Amino acid sequence: MKKALLSVFRFYYEGFREMKLGKTLWLIILVKLFIMFIVLKIFFFPDFLGSRFRSEDEKADFVGNQLIERTINP
Amino acid sequence: METLDLSLVDWSRAQFALTAIYHWLFVPLTLGLGVIISVMETYYYKTGDEEWKRITQFWMKLFGINFAIGIATGIILEFEFGTNWSNYSWFVGDIFGAPLAIEGIMAFFMESTFIAVMFFGWNKVSKKFHLASTWLTIIGATLSALWILVANAWMQFPDGMHFNPDTVRNEMADFWAVLFSPVAMNKFFHTVTSSWIVGSAFVVAISAWFILKKRELDLAKKSIRIAAVFGLLGTLLAAFTGDGSAYQVAQKQPMKLAAMEGLYQGQNKAELVGFGILNPSKSSYDDGVQPFAVKIAVPGLLSLMANRDLNTFVPGVTDLIEGGYATKGKNGEVGVALSAEQKMAKGKLAVEGLKNYKLARLVSNDSLAKVSKAQLEENFAYFGYGYIKDKKELVPNVPLTFYTFHLMVIIGMYFILFFALAWFMNQKNTFNSQKWMLWLSLLGLPLAYICSECGWIVAEVGRQPWVIQDIMPANMAVSQISAGAVQTTFVLFAVLFTVLLFSELSIMIKQIKKGPEGLNH
């Protein structure tokens, strides 16, 4: 088991170490993920319901009221 | 009554469209090129010819660039669901969440595991295991697409769910009805096979560029041999599945079909427009202006496509708004189509049922709750019509839907001829000497992307105003946030995605210019 895990580790380690173009691509991926999850998600895309209500019942009430209030002469 | 800033709805729509269109630049190439490299590697495995290995590795490198740049661009769509479309996100409940969760798990475990073997495993694992990993990577990517398309198809044809007024959510009643809905199956096969066209056009175009530069002639010939056959197969299958999709649209979203064909007045033996220019003066379905300036149409074909019968009636926009035409139910029972006003009245009854049910629950009035719930359930199929102010809102943008649909079909038909010709000329060794064919091959790449994006525009613009067909319009689905915030993020996305696209193009072009020499990962 230990030997198998070690060989899997070596496989990935050597694979990453020998990358050339792959390093640039990984850099792009990491920068992209940072922008998406740290900048965009936190500062621009908060969970609309999650940031306003704690419980599921409160969220259901809010959406239910929205469904009723936005209609035309219900 | 709560008022909603219309520009908020439009900006939210525009932002979602922008994100989806950019995301879809990366996905079809992954799905198409992935199968092509798998076939190439299969040749290598069977023949042991090192040239096939070199060819596979070259295209695999380009596949890797596209995969890396495109990865996770779809997650932004999920951010938008939570922020901009929170009413929708809550309302759809686990129906949308379940396929997306399965997609996430499948994408992570299948793609991330086997793609590592695909790139790191050359000369480290057996040829057989490597080949299996390459195939499993693309099968994993295709199955990921399945779950996303199942979620999208449910929005076009909501089935297999039950609305719970206590939680204000739709709950999954029949997982298999959601997964195997005819809309989902047609959408999946049509989307995947049309992505094969993009992958094939990509390989043929770059091979043609090598030929124009008088480089890598053997690689180009062998690559075209596979890509042309695969492209032809993909185009024929896309035409077949496209017909299936059109039939489903006719049955489930007749307004979309009417917009796709610019059909304002319903017809028996309805004609299919092969080519047409819409009359720009037409501004409304009831203004009496002729819809076409020019058209070439084949009588009966639209009826055949919509109902599998040349002589049947296909309703136009006016019929769908005014109702009154004869319909056939699932079991062949004859009925009369409701007018938009009748549906709007039923929608209001459904919303009223929900309102009264909530009030009854608040004051513990069980009998009122029961009656109100029954009223809601009886009219729930028209729930979304309760939010329609003017019946004209029910007509999507006809010119955009019509032109994108016809552009998609015309380009698709062109690709049948193109791939057949490319394969034939490549076999006869005349492909390389005909410069016009090489330039046509280069032109094929942007055409394939335009065709693919047009398909999505037809699917999404044609179903407006619905986010969920007949159940929830966009103005109900959107969160009450400021339009300014959506505009800001729209600009941010436009910049971010453009930077990503240029990064991809720049790295891709550099690697194509290098060619298969000095291959490294």
HADDOCK unambig.tbl for C-alpha pairs under 7 A between the chains (distance, minus, plus):
assign (segid A and resid 15 and name CA) (segid B and resid 120 and name CA) 4.97 0.50 0.50
assign (segid A and resid 19 and name CA) (segid B and resid 520 and name CA) 6.92 0.50 0.50
assign (segid A and resid 19 and name CA) (segid B and resid 521 and name CA) 5.00 0.50 0.50
assign (segid A and resid 20 and name CA) (segid B and resid 520 and name CA) 6.39 0.50 0.50
assign (segid A and resid 20 and name CA) (segid B and resid 521 and name CA) 5.68 0.50 0.50
assign (segid A and resid 21 and name CA) (segid B and resid 520 and name CA) 6.82 0.50 0.50
assign (segid A and resid 21 and name CA) (segid B and resid 521 and name CA) 5.39 0.50 0.50
assign (segid A and resid 22 and name CA) (segid B and resid 521 and name CA) 5.20 0.50 0.50
assign (segid A and resid 25 and name CA) (segid B and resid 65 and name CA) 6.93 0.50 0.50
assign (segid A and resid 25 and name CA) (segid B and resid 68 and name CA) 6.13 0.50 0.50
assign (segid A and resid 29 and name CA) (segid B and resid 68 and name CA) 6.46 0.50 0.50
assign (segid A and resid 29 and name CA) (segid B and resid 69 and name CA) 6.71 0.50 0.50
assign (segid A and resid 41 and name CA) (segid B and resid 79 and name CA) 6.90 0.50 0.50
assign (segid A and resid 45 and name CA) (segid B and resid 79 and name CA) 6.09 0.50 0.50
assign (segid A and resid 45 and name CA) (segid B and resid 83 and name CA) 5.54 0.50 0.50
assign (segid A and resid 46 and name CA) (segid B and resid 83 and name CA) 5.96 0.50 0.50
assign (segid A and resid 47 and name CA) (segid B and resid 82 and name CA) 5.10 0.50 0.50
assign (segid A and resid 47 and name CA) (segid B and resid 83 and name CA) 5.26 0.50 0.50
assign (segid A and resid 48 and name CA) (segid B and resid 82 and name CA) 6.11 0.50 0.50
assign (segid A and resid 48 and name CA) (segid B and resid 83 and name CA) 4.85 0.50 0.50
assign (segid A and resid 48 and name CA) (segid B and resid 86 and name CA) 6.22 0.50 0.50
assign (segid A and resid 49 and name CA) (segid B and resid 86 and name CA) 6.69 0.50 0.50
assign (segid A and resid 60 and name CA) (segid B and resid 167 and name CA) 5.38 0.50 0.50
assign (segid A and resid 60 and name CA) (segid B and resid 168 and name CA) 5.73 0.50 0.50
assign (segid A and resid 63 and name CA) (segid B and resid 87 and name CA) 5.93 0.50 0.50
assign (segid A and resid 64 and name CA) (segid B and resid 168 and name CA) 5.93 0.50 0.50
assign (segid A and resid 68 and name CA) (segid B and resid 351 and name CA) 6.39 0.50 0.50
assign (segid A and resid 68 and name CA) (segid B and resid 355 and name CA) 6.09 0.50 0.50
assign (segid A and resid 69 and name CA) (segid B and resid 1 and name CA) 4.98 0.50 0.50
assign (segid A and resid 69 and name CA) (segid B and resid 2 and name CA) 5.48 0.50 0.50
assign (segid A and resid 70 and name CA) (segid B and resid 1 and name CA) 5.77 0.50 0.50
assign (segid A and resid 70 and name CA) (segid B and resid 2 and name CA) 5.17 0.50 0.50
assign (segid A and resid 70 and name CA) (segid B and resid 3 and name CA) 6.99 0.50 0.50
assign (segid A and resid 70 and name CA) (segid B and resid 387 and name CA) 6.98 0.50 0.50
assign (segid A and resid 70 and name CA) (segid B and resid 476 and name CA) 6.94 0.50 0.50
assign (segid A and resid 71 and name CA) (segid B and resid 1 and name CA) 6.98 0.50 0.50
assign (segid A and resid 71 and name CA) (segid B and resid 386 and name CA) 6.01 0.50 0.50
assign (segid A and resid 71 and name CA) (segid B and resid 387 and name CA) 4.76 0.50 0.50
assign (segid A and resid 72 and name CA) (segid B and resid 386 and name CA) 6.83 0.50 0.50
assign (segid A and resid 72 and name CA) (segid B and resid 387 and name CA) 6.14 0.50 0.50
assign (segid A and resid 72 and name CA) (segid B and resid 389 and name CA) 6.80 0.50 0.50
assign (segid A and resid 74 and name CA) (segid B and resid 348 and name CA) 5.34 0.50 0.50
assign (segid A and resid 74 and name CA) (segid B and resid 351 and name CA) 6.17 0.50 0.50
assign (segid A and resid 74 and name CA) (segid B and resid 352 and name CA) 5.10 0.50 0.50
